[in-house]
Amino acid sequence: MQPEFVERPWGARDLSPIYPNHHCEKPVGEVWLTGDENRVANGPLAGRTLGELCREFGRALVGESARETERFPLLIKFLFSREKLSVQVHPDDETARRAGLPCGKSECWYVVAAEPGAQVALGLKAGATREQLARAIQEVRAEELLNWVDIHVGEMIYVDAGTVHTIGPGAILLETQQNSDTTYRLYDYGRPREIHVEKGLAATKERTRAGKVNPQGGDDHFKPLVTSPSFMVYKFLGRSPTIWHVDTRGRVQVGVAIGGCGTLQLEEGEPVSFSVGDAVVVPSSSPRFQVNPQPQVDFLTMSVPTGKVAEPVTSFSGSKTTAGES
């Protein structure tokens, strides 16, 4: 896929850890990889948008586990934060449907890079209410009611819909989310952007399951990072001559390189080269694919689960309270 570079006031001008050849005159906060308007970079479908291909190929592309056939199920992007993002919240599926939206927005963040002291805020402090948050927004002190969590490279953060959250400066995150761009800004530090306090408070949940995802096993070369009702993310560390064989199980798969380079090949067709920052979409109609490190590649795969899946078990670093605990 061709990446789409999106300007944001809180973004970075130096994207070199992921995109060393991209030069920014204005701050870029998000790099979209699988949006409906992202275009195919190679092969006979080069130049076509992902949205067009979903409408043309339907289940052969998105798989049986996707809720819709005409929209790609997952929006994947890199986030580059040099300043704090707005304090925001996303609606869950039920709230989104009532507003005429296709789906809600649960998401997760894999920490690709983090400067010392980098933090994210996840949910309200224990005992805090929506009413207290509303007053804090009016009194310009909303940050005081949030749970601030230190983040480190290699951690996976889960942010289910309804969680008030924000991201602090000094981080590069790889975000996997439901394909929705609905964001209700509750508080934006006086920046001249629209805020959505009424809608945001209505979507806010006082307790959620957001937090750092507890380790799920695996080994030094393969690790499941998060399994949730909306997405699954796995991490592969490939070193030549190892070749990874991945079963798609009838689900569309997205592979994103976060280190090194390699090739990805289906059972039929030519291999596709990819390196850091690249996303490769493997349609559900392809039963399996293989990844060949050249000489090494670190990559994540994202897909939609089949059947009913529980929320992940999470915790806050340095806290004795488990996120979502009642």
C-alpha positions in Angstrom: 0.0 0.0 0.0 1.1 3.6 -0.6 1.2 5.5 2.8 -0.8 8.7 3.2 0.9 11.4 5.2 -1.6 13.4 7.3 -0.7 16.8 8.9 -1.6 17.3 12.5 -0.6 20.2 14.8 0.9 17.8 17.4 2.9 15.9 14.8 6.6 15.6 13.9 8.7 17.0 11.0 11.3 14.3 11.4 9.8 10.9 10.4 13.3 9.3 9.8 12.9 6.4 12.2 10.3 5.0 9.9 10.3 7.1 6.7 13.9 8.5 6.3 13.2 9.7 2.7 10.1 11.7 3.5 10.7 15.4 4.2 8.0 17.4 5.9 7.4 21.1 5.7 4.5 20.9 8.1 4.1 18.5 11.1 2.8 15.0 10.2 1.0 13.3 13.0 -0.5 10.3 11.2 0.6 8.0 8.4 -2.4 6.0 7.1 -1.7 2.6 5.7 -5.1 1.0 5.1 -7.6 3.8 4.8 -10.3 3.5 2.2 -8.5 6.1 0.1 -5.0 4.5 0.4 -3.8 3.2 -3.0 -2.2 0.0 -4.0 1.5 0.5 -4.8 2.3 -2.5 -7.0 1.0 -5.1 -9.4 -2.0 -5.1 -11.8 -4.2 -3.2 -9.2 -1.6 -0.4 -8.7 -3.3 3.0 -8.3 -6.7 1.5 -7.2 -7.9 2.5 -3.7 -8.6 0.0 -1.0 -12.2 1.1 -0.8 -12.7 0.4 -4.5 -11.2 -3.0 -4.2 -13.5 -3.8 -1.2 -16.6 -2.9 -3.3 -15.3 -5.0 -6.2 -14.1 -8.1 -4.5 -16.1 -8.1 -1.2 -15.6 -11.2 0.9 -12.7 -12.5 -1.3 -10.7 -9.5 0.0 -12.1 -8.8 3.5 -13.1 -12.3 4.6 -16.1 -13.7 6.4 -15.2 -12.2 9.7 -15.4 -8.6 8.5 -18.7 -6.9 9.4 -19.1 -5.2 6.0 -18.0 -6.2 2.5 -17.6 -2.7 1.1 -15.2 -1.2 3.7 -11.9 -2.5 4.8 -12.3 -3.7 8.4 -9.1 -2.2 10.0 -7.5 1.2 9.8 -3.8 0.9 10.5 -1.5 3.9 10.9 1.7 5.2 12.4 1.4 8.0 15.0 4.2 10.5 15.5 3.7 12.7 18.6 5.8 15.8 19.3 3.2 17.5 21.4 0.2 16.2 23.4 -2.8 15.1 21.4 -6.3 16.4 22.3 -8.1 14.6 25.2 -10.6 12.6 23.2 -13.0 9.6 23.2 -14.4 7.4 20.5 -17.9 5.9 20.5 -18.6 2.2 20.8 -20.5 0.3 18.2 -23.9 0.9 19.8 -23.4 4.6 20.2 -22.0 4.8 16.7 -25.0 3.1 15.2 -27.4 5.4 17.0 -25.5 8.3 15.4 -25.8 6.8 11.9 -22.1 5.7 11.8 -21.0 2.3 10.4 -19.0 1.3 13.5 -17.4 2.4 16.7 -13.7 2.7 17.3 -11.7 0.5 19.6 -8.0 0.7 19.0 -4.6 -0.5 20.2 -1.1 1.0 20.1 2.2 -0.9 19.7 5.0 1.3 21.0 7.6 1.4 18.2 9.7 4.2 19.9 9.4 6.2 23.1 11.7 8.9 24.5 12.4 8.7 28.3 9.3 9.8 30.2 6.9 9.3 27.3 3.3 8.8 28.5 -0.2 8.1 27.4 -3.4 8.8 29.4 -6.0 6.0 29.6 -9.4 6.5 31.2 -10.5 8.4 34.2 -8.9 8.0 37.6 -10.7 5.6 40.0 -13.9 7.2 41.3 -14.0 10.1 38.8 -17.3 10.6 37.0 -18.5 12.2 33.8 -19.9 15.1 35.7 -16.5 15.8 37.3 -14.9 15.5 33.9 -17.4 18.1 32.5 -16.5 20.5 35.3 -12.8 19.9 34.8 -13.1 20.7 31.1 -14.8 24.0 31.9 -12.1 24.8 34.4 -9.3 23.8 32.0 -7.9 21.0 34.1 -9.2 17.9 32.4 -5.7 16.3 32.5 -5.9 16.0 36.3 -8.6 13.4 36.1 -6.8 11.1 33.7 -4.6 8.0 34.3 -1.2 8.8 33.0 1.0 5.7 32.2 4.7 5.5 31.2 5.2 3.6 28.0 8.2 1.7 26.6 9.3 0.2 23.3 7.6 -3.2 22.7 4.5 -2.6 24.8 1.0 -3.1 23.5 -1.7 -0.7 24.8 -5.4 -1.5 24.4 -7.9 1.4 24.2 -11.5 0.1 24.0 -14.2 2.5 22.7 -15.5 4.8 25.4 -12.1 5.3 27.0 -11.1 9.0 27.5 -7.5 9.1 26.3 -4.6 11.1 24.9 -1.0 10.6 23.8 1.9 12.6 25.2 5.0 13.8 23.2 8.0 11.7 22.3 6.4 8.5 20.9 6.0 6.6 17.7 3.0 4.2 17.9 1.6 1.8 15.4 -2.1 1.9 15.7 -4.6 -0.8 14.8 -8.3 0.2 15.0 -11.7 -0.3 13.7 -12.2 1.5 10.4 -13.7 4.7 11.8 -12.3 8.2 11.9 -14.9 9.4 14.5 -13.2 11.3 17.2 -14.8 13.5 19.9 -12.4 16.0 21.2 -13.2 16.9 24.8 -10.2 19.2 25.5 -7.5 20.6 23.2 -5.3 23.0 25.3 -6.7 26.1 23.6 -5.8 25.0 20.0 -8.3 26.5 17.5 -9.9 23.2 16.6 -13.5 22.1 17.1 -14.3 20.3 20.3 -17.3 18.0 20.9 -17.9 18.1 24.7 -21.6 17.0 24.6 -21.1 14.1 22.2 -17.8 13.1 23.9 -19.3 13.0 27.4 -22.2 10.9 26.1 -19.7 8.4 24.6 -17.5 8.4 27.7 -17.4 5.3 30.0 -16.3 5.8 33.5 -14.6 2.4 33.7 -13.1 0.6 30.7 -10.7 -2.2 30.0 -8.0 0.0 28.6 -4.4 -0.5 29.7 -1.2 -2.4 28.9 -1.9 -5.8 27.5 -0.6 -8.6 29.7 2.0 -10.9 28.0 0.3 -13.7 26.1 3.2 -16.2 25.7 5.1 -16.9 22.5 8.8 -16.9 22.1 11.7 -14.7 20.9 10.5 -15.0 17.3 6.7 -15.0 17.5 4.5 -13.2 20.0 0.7 -12.7 20.2 0.4 -9.0 21.2 -3.4 -8.6 21.6 -6.6 -10.4 20.9 -9.8 -8.5 21.1 -13.4 -8.6 19.6 -12.3 -6.2 16.9 -8.7 -7.1 16.0 -5.8 -9.5 16.6 -2.1 -8.4 16.4 0.9 -10.7 16.3 4.6 -9.9 16.1 7.2 -11.8 14.1 11.0 -11.4 14.4 12.5 -13.0 11.3 16.2 -13.8 10.8 17.5 -15.4 7.6 17.5 -18.3 6.8 14.2 -18.7 8.7 11.1 -18.4 6.5 7.7 -17.7 8.2 4.7 -19.5 6.8 1.4 -17.8 7.9 -2.0 -19.3 7.6 -4.6 -16.6 6.8 -7.6 -18.8 8.0 -9.9 -17.0 5.6 -9.2 -13.6 7.1 -7.7 -10.6 5.4 -4.2 -10.0 6.8 -2.1 -6.9 7.0 1.6 -7.1 7.5 3.5 -4.0 8.6 7.3 -3.9 8.8 8.8 -2.1 11.9 12.4 -3.1 11.3 14.6 -4.5 8.5 13.2 -5.7 5.2 12.1 -8.9 3.4 9.7 -10.3 0.9 6.2 -11.6 1.2 4.9 -14.2 -1.2 1.6 -16.0 -1.8 1.4 -19.5 -3.0 1.0 -18.1 -6.5 2.6 -14.9 -7.9 5.8 -13.0 -7.6 7.2 -12.0 -4.2 6.6 -8.5 -2.9 9.5 -6.6 -1.3 8.7 -4.5 1.8 10.7 -2.6 4.4 10.2 -0.4 7.4 7.0 1.6 7.2 5.4 -0.6 4.4 2.1 -2.3 4.8 1.2 -5.4 2.7 -2.5 -6.5 2.4 -3.0 -10.2 1.9 -6.6 -11.0 0.8 -8.7 -13.6 2.6 -8.9 -15.7 -0.6 -5.2 -16.5 -0.2 -4.9 -19.5 2.2 -1.4 -18.7 3.3 1.7 -16.6 2.7 5.3 -16.7 3.6 7.8 -14.0 4.7 11.5 -14.3 3.8 13.8 -12.0 5.9 16.5 -10.3 3.9 18.5 -10.7 6.1 16.1 -9.8 8.9 12.7 -8.3 9.3 10.5 -7.4 12.2 6.8 -7.2 11.3 3.4 -7.2 12.8 0.3 -8.8 11.3 -3.2 -7.6 11.9 -6.5 -9.4 11.3 -10.1 -9.6 12.4 -11.0 -12.5 14.7 -13.4 -15.2 13.7 -16.2 -15.8 16.2 -16.7 -14.2 19.6 -13.6 -13.1 21.3 -13.2 -11.8 24.9 -11.6 -8.4 25.8 -7.9 -8.7 26.5 -6.5 -8.7 30.1 -4.8 -5.4 30.8 -3.1 -3.6 33.6 -1.5 -0.2 34.4 2.2 -0.1 34.9 3.0 0.6 38.5 -0.6 0.3 39.5 -2.2 -2.4 41.7 -5.6 -1.9 40.0 -6.4 -3.9 36.9 -8.0 -1.9 34.1 -11.6 -2.8 33.8 -11.7 -4.1 37.4 -15.1 -3.4 39.1 
